[in-house]
Amino acid sequence: MREASADQCPNPLIRDFREQDLDEVVEIDKECFEELIRYDRSVFESILSEHDGNIIFYVAACNNELVGYALSIVEDNVCHLYSIAVRRMMRGRGIGSKLLIRVIDECVKRGCGTMLLEVATDNADAISFYLGHGFKIVGFIKGYYYGIKDAYVMGRILGGKRVSIHG
C-alpha cells in the first residue's frame, strides 16, 4: 500500500471477502504475523473449503487496496475468531475494531452465544485489543503454536444461545 493512501482513507470499506482477495489477504497475514503463527495460502484455502457455509470473512479496503481482514468460523453456536489482521501502517485507525465489531454482529445474527479466540501470550497489543472489546482470558494452552509458543484462550459472551466457554 502506498504511504500517501494511509492518510486518504479515514473510513475504510468493510465488505465480504471475495475469492480474488486471497492473494492480498495472504500478503497482509505475512506482514502482520511471525512465521510460526501466520497462515500461508494453503491454510486459508483449506479453511475456506472445509468450512464453506460456516465462515464469516470480512476485509477492509481503502482506495481499492485491502488493509485488513477478519476470519471466523461458526460451529455449535460458538463463533471462533481464527485470525484478524491490519497492515502495520494502517493500525491505530480503528480498522481492527470495525472488523471485529462486524464479525461480532454477524455472529449474533447467526445465534452465537459465545466468541472464542487464541492469542500468543507474548502478544500484549492483541491481548489489550481484545480486553478492550470485552473479551476475558478464559484458558491457557501450553505450546499451542507448534509446541513452541503458548497461547491464551480468550472469550466473550454474545447474544444468542450461550454455551460454556470453560469447557
C-alpha positions in Angstrom: 0.0 0.0 0.0 1.3 3.4 -0.9 2.2 5.7 2.1 0.0 8.5 0.8 -3.1 6.4 0.7 -2.9 5.8 4.5 -3.9 9.4 5.1 -6.5 9.4 2.4 -8.6 6.7 4.0 -10.5 8.0 7.0 -13.3 5.5 6.6 -12.4 2.1 5.1 -15.0 -0.1 3.4 -15.7 -3.3 5.3 -17.1 -5.9 3.0 -17.4 -9.6 2.5 -14.3 -11.5 1.4 -14.2 -12.4 -2.3 -12.1 -15.3 -3.8 -10.0 -12.8 -5.7 -9.0 -11.2 -2.4 -7.0 -14.2 -1.2 -3.6 -13.1 -2.5 -3.9 -9.8 -0.7 -5.1 -11.5 2.5 -2.1 -13.8 2.5 0.2 -10.8 2.0 -1.4 -9.0 4.9 -1.1 -12.1 7.1 2.6 -12.4 6.2 3.2 -8.8 7.1 1.4 -9.0 10.4 2.4 -12.3 11.9 5.7 -14.0 12.6 6.3 -17.2 10.6 5.3 -19.5 13.4 1.8 -18.0 13.7 0.9 -16.9 10.2 -1.2 -18.7 7.7 0.0 -19.5 4.2 -2.2 -19.7 1.2 -2.9 -23.4 1.6 -4.1 -22.9 5.1 -6.6 -20.2 4.0 -7.7 -22.4 1.1 -8.2 -25.4 3.5 -10.3 -23.3 5.9 -12.4 -21.9 3.1 -13.1 -25.3 1.6 -13.7 -27.2 4.8 -16.0 -24.6 6.5 -17.7 -23.1 3.5 -21.1 -22.4 5.0 -19.9 -21.6 8.4 -17.4 -18.9 7.5 -17.6 -15.2 8.4 -14.9 -13.4 6.4 -14.6 -9.7 6.0 -12.0 -7.5 4.5 -11.2 -3.8 5.0 -10.4 -1.8 1.8 -9.0 1.6 1.3 -8.7 3.1 -2.2 -9.3 -0.4 -3.7 -6.5 -2.0 -1.7 -7.0 -4.4 1.2 -5.7 -3.1 4.5 -7.1 -5.8 6.8 -9.3 -8.9 7.3 -11.1 -10.9 9.9 -11.9 -14.6 9.6 -14.2 -16.6 11.9 -15.9 -19.9 11.8 -19.3 -20.6 13.4 -19.9 -24.1 14.9 -22.4 -25.2 17.5 -23.4 -21.6 18.4 -19.8 -20.6 19.0 -18.0 -18.1 16.9 -14.3 -18.8 16.7 -12.1 -16.0 15.6 -9.4 -17.6 13.6 -7.5 -14.5 12.5 -7.7 -10.8 12.3 -5.0 -8.5 10.9 -4.5 -4.9 9.8 -1.5 -3.7 7.8 1.1 -2.1 10.2 0.9 1.4 8.5 -2.9 1.4 8.9 -3.1 0.5 12.6 -4.4 2.8 15.2 -7.3 4.0 12.9 -10.0 1.7 14.3 -9.9 -0.7 11.4 -9.4 -3.7 13.5 -12.2 -2.6 15.8 -14.5 -2.1 12.8 -13.7 -5.6 11.5 -14.1 -7.3 14.9 -17.5 -5.5 15.6 -18.7 -6.5 12.1 -17.8 -10.2 12.9 -19.4 -10.0 16.3 -22.6 -8.5 14.8 -22.8 -11.4 12.3 -22.1 -14.0 15.0 -25.0 -12.6 17.0 -27.3 -12.7 13.9 -26.3 -16.4 13.4 -27.4 -17.1 17.0 -23.9 -17.5 18.6 -23.8 -17.1 22.3 -20.0 -17.1 22.7 -16.9 -16.0 20.8 -13.6 -17.6 21.3 -10.0 -17.0 20.1 -6.5 -17.9 20.8 -3.7 -15.3 21.1 0.0 -15.7 21.8 0.8 -15.0 25.4 3.5 -12.6 24.4 1.3 -10.5 22.1 0.5 -7.7 24.5 -1.0 -5.4 21.9 -3.5 -8.1 20.7 -4.4 -9.1 24.3 -5.1 -5.4 25.1 -7.2 -5.0 21.9 -9.4 -8.0 22.9 -9.7 -7.0 26.5 -10.9 -3.6 25.2 -13.6 -5.3 23.3 -15.0 -7.2 26.2 -13.0 -10.5 26.0 -11.6 -12.2 29.0 -8.8 -14.7 29.4 -10.6 -18.0 30.0 -7.8 -20.5 29.4 -4.2 -21.3 28.6 -2.7 -23.7 26.1 0.9 -24.6 26.5 2.7 -25.0 23.2 -0.4 -24.0 21.2 1.7 -22.8 18.3 3.6 -25.9 17.0 4.6 -26.9 20.5 6.8 -23.8 20.8 4.7 -20.8 21.8 1.9 -20.6 24.4 -1.5 -19.1 23.9 -4.3 -17.7 25.9 -7.9 -18.7 25.1 -10.0 -15.5 25.3 -13.8 -15.5 25.2 -16.7 -13.1 25.2 -20.4 -13.8 25.8 -22.5 -12.6 22.9 -26.3 -12.6 22.4 -28.0 -15.8 21.2 -27.7 -19.2 22.8 -24.9 -19.2 25.4 -22.5 -22.1 25.8 -19.8 -22.7 28.3 -16.5 -21.0 27.5 -14.7 -23.0 30.1 -15.3 -26.5 28.7 
